[in-house]
Amino acid sequence: MYGLEAALPVLGESLDRTQVRSGDYSDWFEISRRGLYTYDCHGHSGPYEQVSAPSVALLAEDLAPDIAEVAGLLRLPVLFSETTRLSFDDDTTGPLGGAVTA
């Protein structure tokens, strides 16, 4: 694990959301222990499937000011706790310009 997520404290457990998995997802699970939702895709284009979810979600107001500044650069109209699949294609069926399913 590298980057800003390594500076975040462990808040809880990681909940495995994968149906079929091949490969090492230990970094994804470690990130979820820090309160973040993780997604991955098969191939290079998606859709993105939720890999893991935190047992305790990190809230924006709980971030240190320097991390909050970086996190505030991107806001998505998504409730990650209710979103198991993300797609960023040209379809306009979801709030991201692509399909979003719970």
C-alpha positions in Angstrom: 0.0 0.0 0.0 1.4 3.4 -0.9 0.0 6.9 -1.2 -2.3 8.9 1.0 -4.3 5.8 2.1 -1.2 4.5 4.0 -1.5 7.6 6.2 -5.0 6.8 7.2 -5.6 4.9 10.5 -7.3 1.5 10.6 -11.0 2.0 11.5 -12.4 -1.5 11.2 -12.6 -4.6 9.2 -12.7 -5.1 5.4 -15.8 -6.8 4.0 -15.1 -9.0 1.0 -17.6 -8.2 -1.8 -16.1 -10.3 -4.6 -18.0 -13.1 -6.2 -15.2 -14.6 -8.2 -11.6 -13.5 -7.6 -8.3 -14.3 -9.1 -5.2 -12.6 -8.0 -4.0 -10.8 -4.8 -6.5 -8.2 -3.5 -4.8 -7.8 -0.1 -4.1 -4.1 -0.8 -7.8 -3.5 -1.6 -8.8 -5.1 1.7 -6.2 -3.1 3.6 -7.6 0.1 2.1 -11.1 -0.9 3.2 -9.8 -1.4 6.7 -9.1 2.3 6.6 -12.7 3.2 5.7 -12.6 3.3 1.9 -14.6 1.4 -0.7 -12.6 -0.3 -3.4 -13.5 -1.3 -7.0 -11.7 -3.1 -9.7 -12.4 -4.1 -13.3 -11.6 -7.1 -15.5 -9.8 -5.8 -18.5 -9.1 -2.2 -19.2 -12.6 -0.6 -19.5 -14.9 -1.8 -16.8 -17.5 -2.0 -15.5 -15.9 -1.6 -12.1 -17.1 -4.1 -9.5 -16.9 -3.5 -5.7 -14.1 -5.6 -4.3 -14.3 -4.6 -0.6 -16.3 -2.3 1.7 -15.3 -1.0 5.1 -17.1 -2.1 8.2 -16.7 1.5 9.3 -16.7 4.1 6.5 -14.4 7.1 6.6 -16.3 10.4 6.4 -14.9 13.5 4.6 -15.2 15.5 7.8 -12.9 13.0 9.6 -10.0 13.6 7.2 -6.9 15.6 8.1 -6.9 19.0 6.4 -4.1 18.1 3.9 -5.9 14.8 2.9 -9.3 16.5 2.8 -7.9 19.1 0.3 -6.8 16.3 -2.1 -10.0 14.3 -1.6 -12.1 17.4 -2.3 -10.8 17.6 -5.8 -13.1 14.9 -7.0 -16.8 14.5 -5.9 -18.9 11.7 -7.4 -22.7 11.7 -7.0 -22.6 8.1 -5.7 -23.4 6.4 -2.4 -20.6 3.9 -2.3 -22.4 1.9 0.4 -25.2 1.2 -2.1 -23.1 0.9 -5.3 -21.7 -2.4 -6.3 -21.0 -1.6 -9.9 -19.6 1.5 -11.6 -19.4 2.2 -15.4 -17.9 5.3 -17.0 -18.9 4.6 -20.6 -20.7 6.9 -22.9 -24.1 5.7 -21.8 -26.1 8.4 -19.9 -28.2 6.0 -17.7 -26.4 7.0 -14.5 -25.2 10.0 -12.7 -21.6 9.4 -13.8 -22.5 9.4 -17.5 -22.6 5.6 -17.3 -24.5 2.9 -15.6 -24.4 2.7 -11.8 -26.1 -0.2 -10.1 -26.7 -1.0 -6.5 
